[in-house]
Amino acid sequence: MTVLRPESDAIGSAAKHFGINLTASDREEFAGLVDGALGSYDEVDELYAAITPTAPDREHRTPAESDNQFGGWYVTTNITSSEPVDDRLAGMRVAIKDNVAVAGVPMMNGSRTLEGFIPSRDATVVTRLLDSGAEIAGKSVCEDLCFSGSSFTSASGTVRNPWDPTREAGGSSGGSGALVANGDVDIAIGGDQGGSIRIPAAFCGVVGHKPTFGLVPYTGAFPIERTIDHVGPITRTVADAALMLSVIAGTDGNDPRQPADVTAHDYTHGLDAGVEGLRIGIVTEGFGHDASQPQVDAAIRAAAHRLTEAGAVVDEVSIPWHRHAFHVWNVIATDGAAYQMLDGNGYGLNADGLYDPEQMAYFAGRRIEHADALADTVKLVALCGHHGVTTLGASSYGKARNLVPTARAAYDTALDSFDVLVMPTLPYTATQLPEPGIDRATYLTKALGMIANTAPMDVTGHPALSVPAGLVDGLPVGMMIIGKHFDDATVLRVGHTFEQLQGGFPTPDAARGHAVLASR
């Protein structure tokens, strides 16, 4: 097959982009030279066609409104493996966030720019879930290109909170959070670049674990920025999060985010060991943000001190860099997403690993055609990030990357004295969904105003677990537990101990007058 060749005018446009001055005869001559160079592109197309997988024929359905009470489903399925490797997740129904590929099933990533795309490969986490006996029950709605912490920017519609359907479910994995909270599925996959596993977990009163960066392969998930991409579990209980992590963790050889020696562990082992003698550090700077509700701050301090009942030592610790780390993340997420997710058509270049060329080509055409339909959160990233990359020469991105070791060391220093750190996952409870026609500044604040505590962990890579810590005015609040790199086991153990002290976590049924404790 033959790839598209540029005309003389296209050569001129390319030259202008790079500041090269060409005469008309120069353009004609280079057009011929480029035509010859593109012969290798033709050859690669033929070679790749020989190894391209064919998407399997998998049934999927658009859910009826009556079966999609809170808008969490994008499509539903009943996919299982005919030959599972083990039965660790046998009988468990799982929702897959719709930025994660399930072969043969539509993938929209919350955006008109990807609507209609059908992946031909399962993401690694999907393969591992099926191999462990899980049933893929469907794709859960996510925010437009996953760039929102609320749940109203998806092109397929708003996701509502099962505790109060007039309120946000959180994002960008809002569908996963709502489906787990409502009991529609047992477990779900979420993605996290600024808090998008932990935010819906906190707002919906479920468990969300952002693993250590690189512990779980991101292969087959639509990227935002390679240095902050994470996928992980959203579940009803910490035990289920630990079990799910045991299944999906470990290197797959296809993700450059992963150290080569990353191995999977049984994270359920030792969950019941308790916290006797562990030191718990309450991070002062995680409280008292401008947006913080005092009741939320008080609930998290009280929750942390409950761990003393199980023998833990709880004390305050100051990490001034926690307030700086958000700004480091913001530059990396903005410039990096504009460069990789938008101009790089999701995957970008210059990295090893398994790409999805079909997705890249599909998105490349539609992201221009449907650019006006993008959420304002994505438009803000595009405009600010383009300025950062072009006018500023991406120098701010370089500075931010050079500050990451300092930010990471600030938490590591605190973790030299404490086994885990805790703070509110979010500064406030789920807010009312916006009315149509709100002004742009309010729209953006509602979409992004809750990430001050969650985003730093994406840039530093520390594992972070959100567990329900109680209710404020009838709505869930989450406590975030942060640990050392690749010590996810201790983070989960502390969360599990707290869950046992609480006697389990309430479900949204509690908001309707009869508390039901989550258990399997």
Residue pairs with C-beta under 8 A, 6 or more apart in sequence:
1 42
1 45
1 46
1 49
2 42
2 45
3 38
3 41
3 42
3 45
5 31
5 34
5 35
5 38
6 14
6 31
6 34
7 31
8 24
8 27
8 28
8 31
9 27
11 22
11 27
11 30
11 31
11 34
12 22
12 27
15 21
15 22
15 27
15 30
22 30
48 357
52 120
52 358
53 103
53 120
53 121
54 120
55 103
55 104
55 118
55 119
55 120
56 103
56 104
57 104
58 77
58 79
58 102
58 103
58 104
58 105
59 77
59 78
60 75
60 76
60 77
60 104
60 105
60 106
60 138
60 139
61 75
61 76
61 77
62 75
62 76
63 73
63 75
63 76
63 138
67 73
67 76
69 162
69 165
69 182
70 159
70 160
70 161
70 162
70 165
70 169
70 178
70 179
70 182
71 141
71 157
71 158
71 159
71 160
71 175
71 178
72 95
72 140
72 141
72 159
72 169
72 174
72 175
72 176
72 178
72 179
72 182
72 184
73 95
73 138
73 139
73 140
73 141
73 175
73 179
73 184
74 98
74 106
74 108
74 138
74 139
74 140
74 141
74 156
74 175
75 105
75 106
75 138
75 139
76 137
76 138
77 102
77 105
77 136
77 137
77 138
77 139
78 135
78 136
78 137
79 102
79 105
79 130
79 135
79 136
80 130
80 133
80 134
80 135
80 136
81 130
81 131
81 133
84 90
84 130
84 131
84 132
84 133
85 131
85 132
86 131
86 132
86 133
87 132
87 133
88 132
88 133
88 243
88 246
88 247
89 129
89 132
89 133
89 134
89 187
89 243
89 244
89 247
90 132
90 133
90 134
91 133
91 135
92 133
92 134
92 135
92 186
92 187
93 134
93 135
93 137
93 184
93 185
93 186
93 187
94 129
94 134
94 135
94 136
94 137
94 185
94 186
94 187
94 188
94 189
95 137
95 138
95 139
95 140
95 175
95 176
95 179
95 180
95 184
95 185
95 187
95 188
95 189
96 102
96 123
96 126
96 136
96 138
96 139
96 140
96 188
96 189
97 139
97 140
97 142
97 172
97 173
97 175
97 176
97 188
97 189
97 190
97 191
97 221
97 231
98 107
98 108
98 109
98 110
98 139
98 140
98 141
98 142
98 175
99 107
99 109
99 110
99 142
99 146
99 172
99 191
99 221
99 222
100 107
100 123
100 125
100 126
100 189
100 191
100 220
100 221
100 222
100 231
101 107
101 119
101 121
101 122
101 123
101 126
101 220
101 221
101 222
101 356
101 359
102 119
102 122
102 123
102 126
102 136
102 139
103 119
103 120
103 121
103 122
103 126
104 118
104 119
104 120
105 118
105 119
105 139
106 115
106 116
106 117
106 118
106 139
107 114
107 117
107 118
107 119
107 139
107 222
107 359
108 114
108 115
108 116
108 117
108 155
108 156
109 142
109 144
109 145
109 146
109 222
110 141
110 142
110 143
110 144
110 145
110 146
110 153
110 154
110 155
110 156
110 172
111 144
111 145
111 154
111 155
111 370
111 373
111 374
111 375
111 378
112 155
112 366
112 370
112 373
112 374
113 145
113 363
113 366
113 367
113 369
113 370
113 371
113 373
113 374
114 145
114 222
114 359
114 362
114 363
114 366
115 155
115 366
115 370
116 362
117 358
117 359
117 362
117 363
119 220
119 356
119 358
119 359
120 358
121 220
121 356
122 130
122 220
123 219
123 220
123 221
124 217
124 219
124 220
124 248
124 252
124 254
124 255
125 189
125 216
125 217
125 220
125 221
125 231
125 248
126 136
126 189
126 220
128 247
128 248
129 136
129 189
129 244
129 247
129 248
130 136
132 247
134 187
137 184
137 185
140 173
140 174
140 175
140 176
140 178
140 179
140 188
141 151
141 154
141 156
141 157
141 159
141 174
141 175
142 154
142 171
142 172
142 173
142 174
142 175
142 176
142 191
142 196
143 150
143 151
143 153
143 154
143 171
143 172
143 174
143 196
143 375
143 377
143 447
144 153
144 154
144 155
144 374
144 375
144 377
144 378
145 222
145 224
145 341
145 374
145 375
145 378
146 171
146 172
146 191
146 193
146 196
146 222
146 224
147 153
147 172
147 224
147 337
147 375
147 377
147 378
147 381
148 171
148 172
148 375
148 377
148 447
148 448
149 170
149 171
149 172
149 194
149 195
149 196
149 199
149 447
149 448
149 449
149 450
149 451
149 454
150 168
150 170
150 171
150 174
150 431
150 433
150 446
150 447
150 448
150 450
151 158
151 159
151 160
151 161
151 168
151 169
151 170
151 171
151 174
151 178
151 200
151 433
152 158
152 159
152 168
152 433
152 434
152 446
152 447
153 171
153 375
153 376
153 377
153 447
154 174
155 373
155 375
158 433
159 168
159 169
159 171
159 174
159 175
159 178
160 166
160 167
160 168
160 169
160 178
160 433
161 167
161 168
161 169
161 170
161 178
161 181
161 203
161 204
161 430
162 169
162 178
162 181
162 182
162 204
162 508
163 181
163 204
163 205
163 430
163 474
163 475
163 476
163 508
163 511
164 430
164 474
164 475
164 511
166 432
166 433
167 203
167 430
167 431
167 432
167 433
167 475
168 174
168 203
168 430
168 431
168 432
168 433
168 446
169 175
169 177
169 178
169 200
169 203
169 204
169 430
170 177
170 199
170 200
170 201
170 202
170 203
170 204
170 426
170 430
170 450
171 196
171 199
171 200
171 447
172 191
172 196
172 199
173 188
173 190
173 191
173 192
173 196
173 197
173 199
173 200
173 208
173 234
174 200
176 188
176 189
176 190
176 200
176 234
177 188
177 190
177 199
177 200
177 201
177 203
177 204
177 206
177 208
177 234
178 200
178 204
179 185
179 188
180 186
180 187
180 188
180 204
180 206
180 234
180 235
180 236
181 204
181 205
181 206
181 236
181 507
181 508
182 508
183 236
183 507
186 235
186 236
186 240
186 520
187 233
187 234
187 235
187 236
187 240
187 244
188 233
188 234
188 235
189 231
189 232
189 233
189 234
189 248
190 196
190 197
190 200
190 201
190 208
190 231
190 232
190 233
190 234
191 197
191 221
191 229
191 230
191 231
191 232
192 198
192 210
192 230
192 231
192 232
192 454
192 458
193 224
193 225
193 228
193 229
193 230
193 333
193 458
194 228
194 329
194 333
194 451
194 454
194 455
194 458
195 210
195 425
195 426
195 450
195 451
195 453
195 454
195 455
195 457
195 458
197 208
197 209
197 210
197 230
197 232
197 233
197 234
197 466
198 208
198 210
198 425
198 426
198 454
198 464
198 465
198 466
198 478
198 480
199 208
199 425
199 426
199 450
199 451
199 454
200 206
200 208
200 234
201 207
201 208
201 234
201 425
201 466
201 478
202 208
202 425
202 426
202 466
202 468
202 476
202 477
202 478
202 480
203 426
203 429
203 430
203 475
203 476
203 478
204 430
204 476
204 508
205 468
205 471
205 476
205 478
205 505
205 506
205 507
205 508
206 234
206 235
206 236
206 468
206 505
206 518
207 233
207 234
207 235
207 236
207 237
207 238
207 240
207 241
207 465
207 466
207 467
207 468
207 495
207 505
208 232
208 233
208 234
208 235
208 241
208 465
208 466
208 478
209 232
209 233
209 241
209 245
209 463
209 464
209 465
209 466
209 488
209 491
209 492
210 230
210 232
210 457
210 458
210 463
210 464
210 465
211 230
211 232
211 245
211 249
211 463
211 488
212 461
212 462
212 463
212 485
212 486
212 487
212 488
213 228
213 230
213 257
213 458
213 461
213 485
214 255
214 257
214 258
214 259
214 262
214 461
215 245
215 249
215 250
215 258
215 262
215 463
215 486
215 488
216 230
216 231
216 232
216 245
216 248
216 249
217 231
217 248
217 250
217 251
217 252
217 254
217 255
217 257
217 258
218 229
218 230
218 231
218 255
218 257
219 252
219 254
219 255
219 353
219 354
220 354
220 356
221 229
221 231
222 346
222 359
223 229
223 340
223 341
223 346
223 347
223 348
224 333
224 336
224 337
224 340
224 341
225 332
225 333
225 336
225 337
225 340
225 341
226 256
226 257
226 336
226 340
226 348
226 351
227 257
227 332
227 336
227 401
227 459
228 329
228 332
228 333
228 336
228 458
228 459
229 257
230 458
231 248
232 245
232 248
233 240
233 241
233 244
233 245
233 248
234 241
235 241
235 244
236 505
236 507
236 518
236 520
237 499
237 504
237 505
237 518
237 519
237 520
238 271
238 465
238 467
238 492
238 495
238 496
238 499
239 268
239 271
239 496
239 520
240 520
241 465
241 492
241 495
242 267
242 268
242 271
242 489
242 492
242 496
243 267
243 268
245 267
245 488
245 492
246 264
246 265
246 266
246 267
246 268
247 264
249 262
249 264
249 265
249 267
250 262
250 263
250 264
251 258
251 259
251 260
251 261
251 262
251 263
252 258
254 353
254 354
255 353
255 354
256 351
256 352
256 353
262 486
265 489
267 488
267 489
267 492
269 489
270 489
270 493
271 492
271 493
271 496
272 496
273 493
274 310
274 311
274 493
274 497
275 307
275 310
275 311
275 312
275 493
275 494
275 497
276 310
276 311
276 312
277 311
277 312
277 313
278 307
278 311
278 312
278 313
278 419
278 420
278 490
278 494
279 312
279 313
279 314
279 315
279 417
279 418
279 419
280 304
280 307
280 312
280 313
280 314
280 315
280 418
280 419
280 420
280 421
280 422
280 494
281 315
281 316
281 317
281 414
281 415
281 417
281 418
281 420
281 421
281 422
282 301
282 304
282 314
282 315
282 316
282 317
282 421
282 422
282 423
283 317
283 318
283 319
283 322
283 414
283 421
283 422
283 423
283 482
284 316
284 317
284 318
284 319
285 318
285 319
285 320
285 322
285 323
285 423
286 322
286 422
286 423
286 424
286 453
286 480
287 297
287 300
287 301
287 423
287 424
288 297
289 427
289 452
289 453
291 427
291 428
291 449
291 450
291 452
292 424
292 427
292 428
293 427
293 428
293 429
293 472
295 472
295 473
296 424
296 426
296 427
296 428
296 429
296 472
296 477
297 424
297 427
299 469
299 470
299 472
299 477
300 422
300 423
300 424
300 469
300 477
300 479
302 470
303 422
303 469
303 470
303 479
303 498
304 314
304 422
304 479
305 314
306 498
306 501
306 502
307 314
307 494
307 497
307 498
307 501
308 314
309 501
310 497
310 501
312 494
312 497
315 418
317 414
317 417
317 418
317 421
319 410
319 411
319 414
319 421
320 410
321 406
321 407
321 410
321 411
322 410
322 411
322 453
322 456
324 403
324 407
325 407
325 410
325 455
325 456
325 459
325 460
326 451
326 452
326 455
326 456
328 400
328 403
328 404
328 407
328 456
328 459
329 455
329 456
329 458
329 459
330 455
331 388
331 396
331 397
331 399
331 400
332 397
332 400
332 401
332 404
332 459
333 381
333 455
333 458
334 381
334 384
334 385
334 388
335 385
335 388
335 389
335 394
335 396
335 397
335 400
336 385
336 397
337 381
337 385
338 381
338 382
338 384
338 385
338 386
338 388
338 389
339 348
339 385
339 389
339 394
339 397
340 346
340 347
340 348
341 348
342 367
342 378
342 381
342 382
342 385
343 386
343 389
345 360
345 361
345 363
345 364
345 367
346 356
346 359
346 360
346 363
347 355
347 356
347 359
347 360
367 374
374 382
375 447
376 440
376 443
376 444
376 447
377 444
377 447
377 448
380 444
388 394
388 396
388 397
389 397
404 459
404 460
407 456
407 459
407 460
408 460
408 461
408 462
411 421
411 456
411 460
411 462
411 482
412 484
414 421
415 421
415 482
415 483
415 484
419 483
419 490
419 494
420 481
420 482
420 483
420 490
420 491
420 494
421 481
421 482
421 483
422 479
422 480
422 481
422 482
423 453
423 479
423 480
423 482
424 453
424 477
424 478
424 479
424 480
425 453
425 454
425 466
425 477
425 478
425 479
425 480
426 450
426 453
426 454
426 477
426 478
427 450
427 452
427 453
428 450
429 472
429 473
429 475
429 476
429 477
430 475
430 476
431 446
434 442
434 443
434 446
438 446
453 480
454 464
454 480
457 463
457 464
457 480
457 482
461 485
462 482
462 483
462 484
462 485
463 482
463 483
463 484
463 485
463 486
463 487
463 488
463 491
464 480
464 481
464 482
464 483
464 491
465 480
465 481
465 482
465 491
465 492
465 494
465 495
466 478
466 479
466 480
466 481
467 478
467 479
467 481
467 495
467 498
467 499
467 505
468 476
468 477
468 478
468 479
468 502
468 505
468 506
469 477
469 478
469 479
469 498
470 476
470 477
470 502
471 477
471 506
471 510
474 511
475 511
476 506
479 498
481 491
481 494
481 495
481 498
482 491
483 490
483 491
483 494
484 490
499 505
503 517
504 517
504 518
504 519
505 517
505 518
506 515
506 516
506 517
506 518
507 515
507 516
507 517
507 518
509 515
509 516
510 516
